[in-house]
Amino acid sequence: MPSLVGRLDADGVVTLTLNRPDVLNALSAASFRELRAHIDAIAARTDAVGCVVLRGEGRSFCAGADLKAFKDRKPGDPDPTPFNRATMSALAALPQPVIAAVHGHCMTGGLELALTSDIIIAAEHAVCRYPPEVGPSCRGLTQRLPRRIGSATAEEMMFSGREVLADESLRIGLVNRVVPLDRLRGEVHALAVQIAGHPRGVARWVKATIDRGLEMSLEDGLALEIETNPGRNADLDAQLSQGGF
């Protein structure tokens, strides 16, 4: 049986691929378990892994939760929501930079998954949406979406349930870049390799300092930057010993 979340390691980059294309990569409990196992393994390999890419196989990134599995749950079955929420938080907390490559549908759980990434690159035909008719979502969307695009825009998007196309996603800051579909995979990998090729400790420090600083006042954030500064890295010392850049 193929993995529900595939993993490929190359050039210091780990690519995680949601692999349920027949259901637009809908997230099942088993998908979350596989994803969490990969996340925990990647978090422990900061020297070997410099960047993480999250993508979907087939026609879409992710159409959201597996509603059929939700419907088939029996009254005595355990609620997977706490584990799924913790998995989203673990992905967001990875020390390495994470890039989401979004194409096709990116809805509810898929949107929540994309928002755990540091960078989102979308194909021209990508569609983001939160459909209110599926009910409340408790995996971080109400907190991460406003932090990315502002509360007023997030509320309008979530209240209306309307589709947000790629050009608007770029304009409101939901995604970093929009590219043709046939160039999506190549451009995402090129960016991930570029990131992984830089000093990895610096990238981890930048990510951690930005994430922590966003919850602080500017004054406290500036103090955090000074307190946690890792100092000169080996790459800089090597360049200086050879006469600079």
Steps between C-alpha positions, in 0.01 A plus 500: 500500500654838403577758765232760563779755550809435291848626585788584268841626616723685253744793516437562870125530432226266620189494280185367665225406255137447593416187305125446477441651155176309444336706779695823434735412789228522763655463844411181686606394849760273340630793292553702816683210668739462207551876476579523872757219477678687221486831690653349814778336297579823312505708819776276635721548191574871490854449371395276210175674402513868405151547359168314474256504209135399538306416184208291375490226237253518213257783422504681833704591804234400752120529498478482880399235749374159395129561559410140420722376782346761727151384405591135559631562852312308766393658831764308695788577265770734635493859379803554273475881518750557787766288326432664164522847654825408674638372169425835333674680786800266477531577128486873569760458774755317285835676543564484125329734251194340339363577152152397387454441125128558445306407189138421430282488810629632831201486730439495878746237628714554192503873562585439865785275388634761256486768771738302721764569234734798502468553125210414268552484124186444295425391147296739286185288528516443878179566695494564875176480693353448843147357456298592812251224420745234618485644852760645736863418436721463805845440355623857501326675211336772710841590644747449215295650217451844667866511593587452135247721322350717775186448703257693277598312184503167682154560641359600161651186346373269773155658544425490128658167415586635157780374281822699506690460175876510464530863389297620798692268733817673388350848539379441857823331608360150539767366262850625429513429129280374213652296217372295205407145602769343283765705683367458854697194601827622349481851647409371846787252497745764376401734783521217755850405377607865519376521860660168594829615349536786747621453860222295655549630850437853377176397326381328816585809707317731257188282507496461878567868565229620261244253636569591862533871430157521336345433840704775669521876502758650264724584796489144634551359152813711450630377835427141395699550181805608700463235771469208259750614236716193428799709390729439207460166324764275351409596143572867567829417671604291200413781258687759706807276519503492119484876468124565527217468249 
